[in-house]
Amino acid sequence: MPTTSDKADVIINNSFRLAQKYKHEYLTTEHLMYGILSDETIVEFLDQNDIQTKDIVEALITYIENDLTDIIKQDVNKP
């Protein structure tokens, strides 16, 4: 069974990869929220409480793609 530390590592790594994918200089709260919503246990909990995670993730991706353009750096390997 994964520990809390293992889950946090996965969330941070997912956040980091998203920032890297979009060539962002910084890791933002939006990247972290995406990472949190990539955790199956968290998504199940939120879905059980009528929170539409799919809509949140779609809105996050739209925001990241369209509104975080000022932190794009072509020569950045790691945020």
C-alpha positions as CSV (number, residue, x, y, z in Angstrom):
1,M,0.0,0.0,0.0
2,P,1.5,3.4,-1.0
3,T,2.4,5.7,1.9
4,T,1.3,9.3,2.1
5,S,4.9,10.3,1.1
6,D,4.7,8.1,-2.0
7,K,1.4,9.7,-3.0
8,A,2.8,13.2,-2.5
9,D,5.8,12.2,-4.7
10,V,3.5,11.0,-7.5
11,I,1.4,14.2,-7.3
12,I,4.4,16.4,-7.4
13,N,5.9,14.4,-10.3
14,N,2.7,14.7,-12.3
15,S,2.6,18.4,-11.6
16,F,6.2,18.8,-12.7
17,R,5.7,16.8,-15.9
18,L,2.7,19.0,-16.8
19,A,4.8,22.1,-16.3
20,Q,7.6,20.6,-18.3
21,K,5.2,19.6,-21.2
22,Y,4.2,23.2,-21.6
23,K,7.8,24.5,-21.2
24,H,6.8,26.5,-18.1
25,E,9.5,28.2,-16.1
26,Y,7.6,27.7,-12.9
27,L,5.5,25.1,-11.2
28,T,2.3,26.9,-10.3
29,T,-0.7,26.1,-8.1
30,E,-2.6,25.1,-11.3
31,H,0.0,22.5,-12.0
32,L,-0.2,21.2,-8.4
33,M,-4.0,21.1,-8.6
34,Y,-3.8,19.0,-11.8
35,G,-1.3,16.7,-10.0
36,I,-3.7,16.4,-7.1
37,L,-6.6,15.6,-9.4
38,S,-4.5,12.9,-11.1
39,D,-4.6,10.8,-7.8
40,E,-7.3,8.1,-8.1
41,T,-8.2,8.1,-4.4
42,I,-8.7,11.9,-4.4
43,V,-10.8,11.8,-7.5
44,E,-13.0,9.0,-6.1
45,F,-13.5,10.9,-2.9
46,L,-14.5,14.1,-4.7
47,D,-16.7,12.3,-7.2
48,Q,-18.6,10.6,-4.2
49,N,-19.2,14.2,-2.9
50,D,-20.7,15.3,-6.3
51,I,-17.6,17.3,-7.3
52,Q,-17.1,17.0,-11.0
53,T,-13.4,16.5,-11.3
54,K,-13.5,16.0,-15.0
55,D,-14.8,19.5,-15.5
56,I,-12.2,20.9,-13.2
57,V,-9.3,19.2,-15.0
58,E,-10.6,20.4,-18.4
59,A,-10.8,24.0,-17.0
60,L,-7.3,23.7,-15.6
61,I,-5.8,22.4,-18.9
62,T,-7.6,25.2,-20.8
63,Y,-6.2,27.8,-18.3
64,I,-2.7,26.3,-18.4
65,E,-2.7,26.3,-22.2
66,N,-4.2,29.8,-22.8
67,D,-3.4,31.9,-19.7
68,L,0.1,30.8,-18.5
69,T,1.8,31.9,-21.7
70,D,3.9,34.5,-19.9
71,I,5.9,31.7,-18.1
72,I,6.8,29.8,-21.2
73,K,10.6,29.5,-21.7
74,Q,11.8,27.6,-24.7
75,D,15.2,26.9,-23.1
76,V,13.9,25.6,-19.8
77,N,14.5,21.9,-19.2
78,K,13.1,21.9,-15.6
79,P,10.5,24.2,-14.0
